């Protein structure tokens, strides 16, 4: 199936450009409750993999051995903004395992928080790997490697025991055999996985409601991951980031995880009106993260009744302003979302 038009970019009252994509929503029994485009589209999960990449931290026993807090587990799942609190927690994770920032292999970039990036530049401060949005994930991988007694210098390599355990667990949660998962290297240098959107949605269903066929320690790890994300949404993204905004607006009813190049995965916690919960997987075809993804995510959650109709008005629609600050257009989801 071809990609569907998900978003119109309107200047004045004329559609100036469009964003196409694919999305799928399923309930806890695997029934399709919403879709557009092709739900079997294969794409890299990117940072939406982080909750699954954090699982070995818990299943291996490393989190308990080193006394990781729920906040630190949340940061292991995060694409954080590099705000002061995020950096402090990443540093504490390394201190718990008696390692330094130099052991990280994620690379350096300015904080995603524009406010913090501007502050650092004005002060003449340079970012470190702790400011990388993946520093919590990498600190968790290092902790797991140290706990297993495996090489610390190559923990991000695909053949490393930590990455092999992550691949095994992601295959379990997504229902895709290991040998059928395409592998690529993410922006932070760790392996990443390409699977159908339907598998991404199933993985999220299994994260918040792991089947009885999963080993006990795997089920327990999933519950700790979900609890950490729900308890600390401000750590999963940041004050102006989509994951944090969505989870706070949903009042603990969802776990949300964006991935680069227009990916979004969401788990809807079981509630009375949806006792088996649900999950959503989204891919914006052109990879747009800033216009199409947030507007579409909010529209889907409102359509499913997870967000109130008046929630996040800044994204329903997203206003377009000129350099003078005048409103000259809007970015809005199409009305035919199924």
Buried (B, 14 or more C-beta within 10 A) or exposed (E): EEBBBBBBBBEEEEEEBBBBBBBBBBBBEEEEBBBBBBBEBBBBBBBBBBBBBBBBBBBBBBBEEBEBBBBBBBBBBBBBBBBEBBBEBBBBBBEBBEBEBEBBBBEBBBBBBEEBBEEBEEEEEEBBBBBBBBBBBBBBBBBBBBBBEEEBEBBBBEEBBBBBBBBEBBBBBBBBEEEEBEEEEBBBBBBBBBBBBBBBBBBBBBBBBBEEEBEEEBBBBBBBBBBBBBBBBBBBBBEEBBBBBBBBBBEEBBBBBBBBBBBBBBBBBBEEEBEBBBBBBBBBBEBBBEBBBBBBBBBBBBBBEBBEEEBBEEBBBBEBEEEEEEEEBBBBBBEEBE
